[in-house]
Amino acid sequence: MDYSFSPEQEAIREAIFKLCAQFGDDYWLKKDKEGGFPLDFHKAFADAGWLGIAMPQEYGGAGLGITEAAIMMQAVTESGAGVSGGSALHMNIFGLNPVVVFGTDAQKRRMLPPLIQGKEKACFGVTEPNTGLNTLKLKTKAVRQGDHYVVNGQKVWISTAQVADKILLLTRTQEPDEVKKHSLGLTLFYTNLDRKHVEIREIDKMGRKAVDSNQLFIENLKIPVEDRIGEEGRGFEYILHGMNPERVLVGAEAVGVGRAALRRAVQYAKERVVFDRPIGMNQGIQHPLAEAWMDLEAANLMTFKAATLYDQGKPCGAEANTAKYLAAEAGFKATQTAVLTHGGFGYAKEYHVERLFRESMLFRIAPISRELVKCFIAEKVLGLPKSY
């Protein structure tokens, strides 16, 4: 059992830090204040060939694993880019995994290269206003009419829809009482985000202002049959292939955010002098910082255990969900501790820890709630009866 990265993996980490150094604190402070998608940041990663890190080589990707993708995304957030930087790239890494696994060769050749090259951006359309995490109850409906489908419905919390060209869209094609299994009846598409038929309203939110979140109102959106991924009615099964990788990446990103905040807090504790001594000499400052470091390291081990299992083709649902949970909690605790270490200055934007603190809250909520992770572990790992 080896807990260290290979020289090649360390090289990825260093290359990402070097690239992120072109976008320093002032850049992200401005983005946090003014908003606007970080197009130049996204382009820099596209130009350097990083957007396809986990995509197959035959379609222009690097053909590496989720482990390497997690290393990359952790370095992004740890650099100080935080969740804004991570979310600007996040969809590229996990989002089209259902296309990679279930798409035809023609679909892969048409859909993957533009995303990898940064010529197109995509969003992920699953969550709905009245169903939340109960995906099997979603209402957005696709009705087939000859060589196309017509879609009507709503989606909510759709990241990057303001700038996206494409959408990976989960819809209902059969009602629950029309299918033999409750997991059937949903169909997945990867198609154009046609603004003539999709109204996109941005949601003003707590953090991550540079990466938009939106509510979508879909009215008579026509989708060609050739944009359907896999078989009609099996879309829920297909999106599951993107969920464990996403949880792994979120875990890595959350640890990175926590490390970025912890680094700032430690430096401040060394430099800030009160009562003729640096505050870092006080155990009241030392102990919370030490606890934050330990929590982050423990979460990081689970994150990369889950990544390794996924890359080996082994079951990793429990580990991926646990990684997301532990990392989100550890990242939040580290950012909170960083704000408190700075005292009043922690409340000031110029010290950046309040931005990281606000952003870290997202990982405790999405892409799955803390409570549902616990329910999953209780049922699937401990064998307790299903509670919902």
N, C-alpha and C positions, 0 to 999 in steps of 0.2 A: 504494500500500500504506500503510494507516494503522494504527498500533499503539495509537492512543488510543481510549478509550471515548467514545461520544457523550454529550451532556449528559443524555439520558434514562437512559443506562446508569449514568452517574455518580450520578444521583439515586437509582437503585435501590441502589447501594452505600452511599450515605449513609443512606438510610432503614433499611437492614438494620442498620447500625452503631448507629443511634439506638434501634432496637427491642431489639437485643441488650444495650444499655447498662442495660436494666431488670433484666438477669440477670448480675450481676457475679461477681467472683472468688469471693466467699464462697458464692454459690449453687452454682457448679460444684465447689468444694471439698467442700461438703456432699454433693452428689450423688455425687462420686467416693468418698466415705467410706461413705455409707449406701445408695447405690443408689436404685432407684425411678425409673420413667420420668418425664421432665420434662414432666408433663402441662400445667402452667401455661405453660411455654415453647412447647410445641406449640400450645396454645390461642391464645396471643398472635399467632402467625403465621397461624393459621386466621382469627382475628377481623380481622386486618389484610389478609386476602385474598392472602397470599403462597403458600399451599400449591398453588395451581393455576397458578403462574407460566408453566409450559410446556404447560398444558392448553388445549384449544380454548375460545374464548369462548362458543360456543353451549351449553356445558355448565357454564358458571360460571367458567372459567379466564381467565387474562389473555391467552392466545394468543401469548405471546412465545416466543423461541427457547431452545435449549440454551445459547447464549452468555449470555443474561440469567440463566438458571438457574444457570450456573456463577459468574457475578458474585455472585449472591445467596448461594450456598453457600460461596463463598470468604470473603465478608464474615462469615458466621456463624462459621466456624472461626477466622478471623483476629481476631475480636473477643475471643477468649479462651474462647469456648464449646467450642472444640476439637472432637474427633471425637464426643464425647457430644452436643453441640448439633447437629452436622451430621447424625449418624445418626438423630436424632429426627425429621428432616424428609426425609431422603434418599430413602426409598421413594416418597414422594409425587411426587417430581420425575421419576424415570425409570421407576418400577416398572410403571405401568399403560400405558406406551407401546404394548405389544402390543394392549391393548384399544382405544386411540385409533386405531391403524392397521388392526386386523383385526376389531374388534368391530362388531356391527350397531348401527344407530342406537338401537334399543331398549335394547341392552346399555349403550351409552355414557350414555344418559339415566338409566339405573338405577344404574350403577356409579360414574360419575365425580363427580357433584355431592356425594354424602355424603363422599367422600374429600377433595375440594377444600374443603368447608365445615368439615372437622375433626370431623364427626359419626361417621365411621368411620375406623379405622386398619387398615392392611393389612401383611402380611408376604409374603416372596418365598420360595417353597418349591421349590428346585431341587436343591441339593447333598445327597448321600447319604453315609452312613458308609463304604461300601465302593467308591464310584466316584470321589469327589473331583471333580476338574476334568474327568474323562472322562464328560461329561454323556450321551453317546450310549449309555452302558452302564448307565444308571440302572434300578433294579429296581421302584420303586413302581408298582403295577399298578392300572389302572382297567378294570373289566369292565362293559360295558353290559348293563343289564337293563331293557328296555322304555324308559320315559321318564326313566331315571336311570342313573348309573354307580355302581358300588361300588368304593371304593379301599382298598387295603391296602399298607402299606410303611413306610419310615422316611425322615426327612429330618434333616439336621444343620446347625448353624451358621445357624439361622433367626432373624434379628434381629427384635425387637419382638413375638415370638409371644405373650409373656405379656400384652400389652395389645391385641393385634390382634383385630379383628372378622372380617376377611376374609383369605383367602390366595390368592395367585396361584400355582397348583400345577401343576408339570409331572409328567406320569405316562406310563407305558408302556401302550399299548393294543394293540400288536402286538409280537411277538418279533422280534429282529434277522433271523432266518432266514426271516421271513414277508414281508419288504419288499424292494422292488427296489433302493432306495438306503438306505445306512446312516443317513442323516439323517431317514428317515421312521419312523413307528411310535410317536412320542411325541405326547401330546395335552395341551393347555393348558386350565386352568380358572381362573376367578375366582369364588370361592364362600365360603360361611360357614365360619369356623373353628369347627366344632362340637366343643366339648370333651368331649361324651359319647362321641365316637369318635376323638378325638385327644388323646393324653397328651403334655403339654408339660413337659419337664424342663430347667430352666435350667442353663447351663454356667458355672461359676465361672471367671473368666478374668483376664487380665493387666491390662487397662484398659477404659475405656468402661463402667464399672459401671452408669451410669444407663440404658444401653440394653442390654436383655437379649439374650443369644444362647442358643439352645435346640436340643435334640434332640426331634424329634417322632416319636411312634409312632402310626401311623394304622391303625385297625381298623374295617373295614366302614363307612367314611364314604360316605354317599349324596350324590351330586352331581347335581342336575337337569341334563338335557341343555341347557337354556337358559343354563346357566352355563359351557358350553364355548365357548372363544374360537376362532373360525374352524373349519376342517375338522378332523375326527379324523385323527390321524397326522402333522399338520404343525406340532406345537407347538414343535419345536426351531427351525424356521425363524422362528417368531413371536418367540421370546424373543431371537433375535439382534438384533431391532430395538430392544431395550432395552439391549444390551450396550455399544455404542459410546457412547451418552449417559452410561451409568454410569461408564465409564472417564474420560470428560471431567470429570464431576462429581467423581470421586475425585481426579483431578489437581488440580482447582481447590481442593478441600478440603485436600489435602496441602500445597499451597503456602501456604494460609491458616494451617494449624497451624505450619508452619515460620516464617512471618512473626511469628506471635504469640510464639513462643519467642525469635526473634531480637530482637524489640523489647524484651523483658524483659532479655535478655543485654546489649544495648547500654546500656540505662539503668543496669544494675548495674555495668557496666564504667566508666561515667562517675562513678559515686558511690562505689564501693568504693576506699578508700585503703589501700595497703600500702607500707611503706617510704617514707612521706611523698609518695606520688604516686598518682593514680588508676591502677588496673590497665589501663585503656583506653589508656594511653600506651605500653604494652609491645606490641611487634610480635607477641609470642607470643600475645597476646589479640586484637590487631587482625586479624591475617591470617586466622585461622579464621573470624572473624565476616564479614570481607570475602568470603571464599570462599563462605560460606553464602548471603550475599546474591546473589552472582553465579549460583550454582547455582539458587536459587529463581527468579530472573528469567528464566533460560534455560528452565527447565521451564514457567514461566508462559506464555511465548511459544508453546511447542508446544501447551499446553493450549488456548489460545484460537484457535490455528490449526485444531486439530481441531474445536473448537466451531463455528467459522465454516464449515468445510467441511460439517459435518453440517447446519447450518441452510440451506446452499445446495443441499442434496440431492446432494452429491458424495461419492464414496468417501472414507472417513476411517478405515478400520480400522487402517492402519499408524500414522497420526498419533494416534489415540485411545489405542492401546496404548502407544505411545512416551510420550505425555503422562503416562499413569498411571505408567509405569516411572520416568521422569525426576523427576516430582514426588514420588513416594513416596521415592525415594532422597534427593532434596534436602531434603524435609521432615524425614526421619529425621536426616540430617546436621546440619541446623539445630537440631533439638531436642537432639541429643547435644552439640553445641557449646555450647548454652545452659546445659546442666547443668554442663559442664566449666568454663565461664566463671564460674559461681557458686561453684565449688569445693565445699566441704562444704555450703554452704547450698543448692546445687543438689539435694542429696539430701533436703532438707526440703520437706515438702508445702506449707508456707506460701508458698513462692516460686513454686509452680505449674509450674515447668519440668519437674519429674520427671513430673508428670501428662501433660503434652504429649508428653514423651519416650516414655512407655509407650503412649500412644494412637497415636503416629505409626507404631509397628511394624505395626499392623494393615494399613496401606496397602501395605506391602511384601509382604504375604501374600495379600490379597484385594482385589478379587474375582477376580483372576487372579495367579498366582505370577510372580515375576521371571523364572524360568527359561522358563515358557511364553511370555511376551512375547518373549524372545530367540528362541525356536523359531519363533514367528509371523513375526518380522521376517526371520529367516534364510530361511524358506521362501517367504513371500509377497512380500517385497521384493527379497531378494538372489537368489532362484531356486535356492536350495540344496535338496537332497533332504530330504523329510520324515524327521524323526529319531525319531518316536514313533508 
